[in-house]
Amino acid sequence: MKVVAFNGSPRKKGNTYHCIQIVREVLHKEGIETELIQLGGSDIKACTACYKCFDKKNKKCIQKDGFNLLMERMIEADGILIGSPTYFANVSPEVKSLIDRAGLVAIANDYLLKRKVGAAVVAVRRGGGTNVYSAINYFFGINHMIIPGSNYWNLGVGLEPGDVLRDTEGIVTFRELGENIAWVMERLYGEG
């Protein structure tokens, strides 16, 4: 079993990264392979709504950037973890581009991500984080994905890089999210 995790923050080792790492540590202990992809700061372009993915049905986007490799990783994985900082109560631009383009490509190709496990991980300074959580989960929901929960919304609170590591409630939330992802994946994809 494998989970691909996207760090949507341009701060490679910022709070979003630390939140994702907490979940990844639990998944690793549960025997689930994870891959971390640095999405934030990449050149991924916005969706142009050209709908060529519906015409071609080749599991790709016609734009020439790194998106198709990201889509391949999502198709290959059993679970998808998308992490984003909170930018004016929304996802980062790179996360928005990823979910818009992956959403259209997946739907155009008979819901490529159907029944995969998906979870949002959000870093927030103060407010607006639930909007980010919702935006990512809307992507999972419309693609027929399975969304495990935790004891609270998957939010880590902090301003400076590493501050979320002092958010004890957030840490517990991310650990329980990792446990729930592993539990769901074992039942969906495990042997026995």
Residue, then its C-alpha position, 0 to 999 in steps of 0.5 A: m500500500k502506498v500514499v502520495a503526499f503533496n506539500g502545497s507550501p512553498r516553505k519546504k520545511g514549514n508548518t505544512y511539511h511538519c503536519i504532513q510528517i506527523v501523519r507520514e510517521v504513523l503511516h510508516k509505523e503501520g507499514i504503509e509506504t509514503e512518498l512526499i512531493q514538494l508541490g509548493g513553489s513548483d511551476i504547476k499552471a492553473c487549469t484553463a478549462c480547455y476540456k481536452c482531457f475529456d476529448k483525449k481520455n489519456k489520463k493527461c493534461i495537454q499543458k506542458d509542465g510537471f502536472n502529468l507526473l503528479m497525476e501519474r503518482m496519484i493514479e499509482a497510489d492507494g491514498i492521497l494526502i494533500g497539505s496546504p497552508t492557509y492563504f486568505a482562507n483558501v488553499s495555496p495556488e499550487v494546491k488549487s491548480l493540482i485539485d482543479r486539473a487532477g479533478l478534471v482529468a480524473i473525471a474525464n477518465d471515468y473517475l480515475l481516483k475512485r475509491k482511493v483514500g484521501a485526506a487533507v492536512v492544513a497549516v493555519r496561523r489563526g483563522g480560515g483553515t476550515n475553508v482550506y480543509s473543505a476545499i481539499n475534501y470537496f476534491f476528494g468527494i467529487n472524485h468518489m474518494i474515501i475520506p477518513g476523519s480524525n478527532y477534529w479537523n486536520l489543522g495545525v496552528g502556528l505562524e513560524p516554521g515549526d510552530v505547529l510542533r507545539d500545537t499538542e491538539g493538532i499533533v494528536t489530530f494528525r496522529e489519529l488521522g494517520e491511524n484512521i488512514a491506515w485502518v481504512m487502507e488495510r480494510l480496502y487493500g490489505e490482505g487477509 
